[in-house]
Amino acid sequence: MADTDYVHGEMDIAEQEQTFEGFLTGTVWGSGLIILIVGYATLTLSTGMHWVVALALMAGLGIAGGAFMGMGIAWIATVIGLTALAVVVQVLIGVFSLLG
């Protein structure tokens, strides 16, 4: 067997730890967004709930879930931003439905 300088357990793994932490953070964020999108679509399309009520419920669930998971202020800002975007889209849908 060849002589090497390798000593088991002495390798610096800081970069690997940061990569894995980033992967886990992305997975949690992605899963949270998918849950909110599917929940909103289910409430509005399957149950016939009004879009404003469904949006408010899902925004509240998103903020509460993010706080529970310790996702920080960036998650709350993202949920609020997506909620505002959803309101703009729904208003545009309403305006264009009146024109057509």
C-alpha positions in Angstrom: 0.0 0.0 0.0 1.3 3.5 -0.9 2.4 5.9 1.8 0.0 8.9 2.0 -0.3 12.0 4.3 -4.0 11.3 4.8 -5.1 11.0 8.4 -8.7 9.8 9.0 -10.9 12.5 10.5 -8.6 15.4 10.0 -10.0 16.8 6.7 -11.5 20.3 6.8 -15.2 19.8 5.9 -16.4 23.4 6.4 -17.3 23.8 2.7 -19.2 20.5 2.6 -21.1 21.5 5.8 -22.1 24.9 4.2 -23.2 23.2 1.0 -25.4 20.7 2.9 -26.8 23.5 5.0 -27.7 25.5 1.9 -29.3 22.4 0.4 -31.4 21.9 3.5 -32.5 25.5 3.5 -33.4 25.4 -0.1 -35.4 22.2 0.5 -37.3 23.7 3.4 -38.1 26.9 1.4 -39.1 25.0 -1.7 -41.3 22.7 0.3 -43.0 25.6 2.1 -43.7 27.4 -1.2 -45.1 24.2 -2.7 -47.4 23.7 0.3 -48.7 27.3 0.1 -49.3 27.1 -3.7 -51.1 23.8 -3.6 -53.1 24.8 -0.5 -54.2 28.0 -2.2 -55.2 26.2 -5.4 -57.0 23.5 -3.5 -59.0 26.0 -1.4 -60.0 28.1 -4.4 -60.6 25.5 -7.1 -61.7 22.4 -5.2 -63.7 23.8 -2.3 -65.0 27.0 -4.1 -63.7 29.2 -1.3 -63.4 32.9 -2.3 -59.9 33.8 -3.4 -59.5 36.5 -0.7 -60.4 34.2 2.1 -58.1 31.4 0.8 -55.3 33.9 0.2 -55.6 35.2 3.8 -55.7 31.7 5.2 -52.6 30.5 3.3 -50.7 33.7 4.0 -51.4 33.3 7.8 -50.4 29.6 7.6 -47.2 30.5 5.7 -46.2 33.2 8.2 -47.1 30.9 11.2 -45.3 27.9 9.7 -42.2 30.0 8.9 -42.1 31.3 12.5 -42.5 27.8 13.8 -39.7 26.5 11.6 -37.5 29.5 12.5 -37.1 30.6 8.9 -36.6 34.3 9.7 -37.8 37.6 8.4 -36.8 36.8 4.8 -39.5 34.1 4.7 -42.1 36.4 6.1 -41.2 39.1 3.5 -41.4 36.4 0.8 -44.9 35.3 1.9 -46.1 38.9 2.1 -44.6 39.7 -1.3 -46.2 36.7 -2.9 -49.5 37.6 -1.3 -49.3 41.1 -2.8 -48.5 39.6 -6.2 -51.5 37.3 -5.9 -53.7 40.3 -5.2 -52.4 42.2 -8.2 -52.9 39.1 -10.4 -56.5 38.6 -9.2 -57.3 42.3 -9.7 -56.0 42.1 -13.3 -58.1 39.0 -13.9 -61.1 40.9 -12.6 -60.4 43.9 -14.8 -59.8 41.9 -17.9 -62.9 39.8 -17.3 -64.9 43.0 -17.3 -63.4 44.0 -20.7 -64.1 40.7 -22.3 
